[in-house]
Amino acid sequence: MVDSVTVKAPGKINLILRVGAPGPDGYHDLVTCFHAVDISETITVAHADEFSLSVAGSVSLDEIPLGGDNLAIRAAKALAALSGYQGGAKITIDKQVPVGGGMGGGSADAAGALVALNELWETGHDIAELLAVAAPLGADVPFALLGGSAVGRGRGDQLTSVPSGVFNWVLVPSAVHLSTPQVYATLDVLRGDEAVVAPREPSEEFFAAMASGDATALAPLLVNDLAPASLELHPDLARTLSQGKGLGALAGMVSGSGPTLVFLAADAQGAEHLALGLEAGGHRALRVTSPVQGAHLVESR
């Protein structure tokens, strides 16, 4: 029996996010393209009688719940219930994914906890079983398990992996956090009585640009239906988007529900130039590449 297990799980950006009308349950039908980037959470688990959570990292931690509302704790309890496991676990998270930024850091924590505890407890669940546990926890959790690049439908948890070349990005987190439910509610208000059609599928041109790693071809195909709502709630984002494009970004967009901004660069050199320019303008700029693998084991001892 191992004493502790460490797993890494990636943050994500949304290259496409098409949002339909809300259903009777309040959830919106989605078509999105998730893309895992090389900024990751590190989740370590160890045996304990009860469940506990501690968090450290390079990002603001003020708004992270440490009790039963935390997605990692919820994931751990869901896996224990499925497996009939009677003990608990000590969960420690090193957070590097910006909090409240639409990059799925909490979902990565949950996915990492599932992989780590499946190993620690020797419960032997395969990926299909872990995905079934992940889906009720939130639309981003199944993708954090899989990583890579995938189209999500429904609430985003119906995943189809898609091939992707390597892309270079610059991320600009914001000190202001946006509530995902508030962003969706604002979108509904902005749409008013407008007839909302079913979200459109990605085009063949999009899939071709992804598979070839052609950043120039991909740039005009990036789209986020939530962007107007995010910009309504945080108008300063528009100025930063303009700055990034002025520095040579092929495209700039709000990722997910925001407020993290994502800029696509032509290559690694372009990303370096862009990041330096944004930092000179007073922004925190993170260079990342994509895609990367989902939640995976890095140490067991």
N, C-alpha and C positions, 0 to 999 in steps of 0.2 A: 504494500500500500504506500503510495506517495504521500508526502506531507504537504506539498503546495504545488500549484500549477499556475503558470503565467501565460497569458494569451494577449495577442495584439489584435485590434479590430479597427478598421479604417473609418474616417469621416467620409462624407459623400457630398457631391454637388448634383444638381438637377440640370441636365443639358436641355431637356424639354419638360415643360410642366403645363399640360392642358387640363383645364378644370371645367367640369360640367356643372349642372345645377345640383343643389343639395337634394338628397332624397328624403323620405319620411323620417329617417333616423338622424337627419342633420348632416350626414357625411356627403361629401361631394364625389361624384364619379371622376376618376383621374385617368389620364394617360401620361406617363412620365418616363424619362430615361435617366435612371440613376447611374452615377459614375463614381467609383471609389478612388479617392486621392490619397497620396502618401503622407498624410498627417493622421496619426493613430492614437487611440487610447490604449493603455496597458493595464490589463486587469489581472490581479493576482488573487487566488483563493486558497484558503487553508481550512483545515478541519476545525470545527467549533460546535458547541452544544446548541447555540442560538445563532441567528443571522445578525450580522453587524456590517457596517460599511464605513470606510474612511476614504477621503478624497484629498489629493494634493495635485499640483500641476502648475503650468505656466499661464493659465487662463483665470479669469475671474470666477471665483467659486461661491460667491455670496448667495446665488439663487438656486443652488443645488440641494434638493431634499436629501436627507440622510436616513430617513425612516422608511416605512413601508410604501411610500409613494414613489420612491426611486425605482426606475425601470430595472436596474440590476437586481435589486432585492425582489421585485415582482417576478423577474425571470427565474431567479433562484428558487423561489417558493413554488412557481409553476412546475419547474423540473422536478423538485422534490415530490410534489403531489403526483405527477405522472409516474414517478419511479417507486413511490412508496418509501422514500428515504425519510428517516425519522429525525436525523440530526440537523444541524445548521451549517453555517460557513462564515468565516471571516473574509470579507471582500475588500480589497484595497485597489483603488483606481488612481492611476497617474493620468490626468486629463491634459490633453494637448489640443483637442478639437474645440474651437470657440463655443462657449455656452450660449444658448438662446440665439444662435446665428443661422439656423436653417441647414446645418451641416450634419445633423443626425448623431451628435456625440452621445446623447443618452441612449439612443438605439444601439450604437456601437458598444456601449457598456453592457447593455442587456445581452447582445449577441455574444460578446466576450465571456460573460458570466455563464451562459449556456454551454459554450464549448469547454470552458475551464472546469466547470462543475461536473460535466459529463465525464471528463477525464479523472477528476479527483475522486468522485464517488464510484467510478468504474461502473456506471449505469449502462454503457454500451449502446446508446441510442444512435441511429444513423442520421444522416443529414435531413432526410425526409421527416423523421420524427422531430428533430430539433426545429425545423421550419414550421411544423404544426404547432409547436409550443410558442414559437416566436410570433406568429401571425396575430393572435389576439392582443399582443402587447403594443402593437403600433405598426403602421404601414412600413416604416423604415427598418424595422428589426430584421425581417427576413432577408432584405438586401444586405445588411451588414454581415449576415452569416455568409452570404454567397460572394460578395465583392465583385470585382471586375466591372462589367457594364451590363445593364439589363433594362429592358422596358417593363414598367410596372403598370398594371391595369386595375380596375376596380377601385379599391382604396389605396392601391399602390403595391399590394402584397401578392398579386398574381403576376409572377415574374417570368420573363423569357430572356435568357442571357443572349447578348449580341456581341459579335467580335468587334474589337477596337484596337487601333494602333495607339501609339504613345502620343500624348498631348502635354503641352506646357501651359501652366496657369499661374496667375497671381491672385491670391485671395486677400481681400481687405475686410477684416472683421470690424465690428462697430461696438463701442462701449454701450450703446443703447440696445436693449434686447426687445424683440418683438414677439408677442404671444401668437402662436400659430392659429388658435381659434379666433383671435381678434382679427388677424389678417384675412382669414376666410370670411368672417362676418363683414368686414369692410368691403371686400370684393362684392359680396351680395348687395350691399347698399349702393355701391358705385354702378352696378349693373341695373339696379332699379327694376323696371318692368320689361327690360330687354329679354327677348326670347333667347334662352341659352341652349345651344345645340349640344349634342353629345361631343365629348372631346375628340379631336382628330388624331388619327394614328400618325406616327412619324413617316416621313416620305422615303421613297427609295433613294433619293439623293442624300438624305441624312444618313441612312445605313451605309451607303457607299463611302461617304466622307469619313464616317467612323471607322470602317474596316480598313481604309487605306491610310489612316492617320493624317489626312490632309486638312490642316488647320484652316487654310484659306477657304476651302470649300465648306467646312463646317460652320465657320463664323456666322454667315447670314442665316443659318438654319436654327440657331439657338433661340428659344422662346420660352417665356414664363408668364402665364396668365395672371399670376399673383402679383407681378411687379407693380401694376398701378396701385394696388392696395398697399403694398409695402412703402411705395413712394408717397402715398397720401399720409401714412402714419409717420414717416420719417423723411421729410422733404430734402434734407441735406444729402441724402444718397444720390440724388440726381446730379449734384455738383461733382461728387467723387466719380461718378460714371463718366461725366464729361472730361474730367482730368485724365482718367485712364485712357480714354480714346485719343485724347490729345497727345499722349505719350507713346502712341503707336500700337495700342492694343487692337487686335483684329476685331474683337467684340467685347462688350461688357454687359453684365446682367446681374440681377438679383438672383441669388441661389435659393431655391425653395421659397419658404415664407420670409426669408431675410432675417436680419439685415445684412448678412455677409454678402459682399459683392465679389463677383468672379470675372476675371479678365483673361481672355484667351490670347496667348502670344504665338508668334509664328514658329519660334524655336526657343531653345534654352537661352541663347544670347539675348533674344528679344524679351524674354521673361526677366532676365537680370536687369536689363535697361529699364523696363517698366517698373520693377520693384524699387529700384533706386530712386526713380523719379517720384513715385508715390510716397516713399519714405521722406524725401526732401520736401514734399508737400504736407508733411505732418501726419501721415497715415502709417499704421502698422501694415506691412505688406509681407505675405507669406508665399514663397515660391513653392509650387508643388507640381508633381507630374502624375499622370494617370494612364491607364487604370492600374489598380493593385488588388491583391487577393483579399478575401473577406477574413472574418475572425479565424485565427489560426494559432496553434500551439507554438510557443517559443521556448518554454522551459518547464520541466517536470522533475521535482526532486523530493 
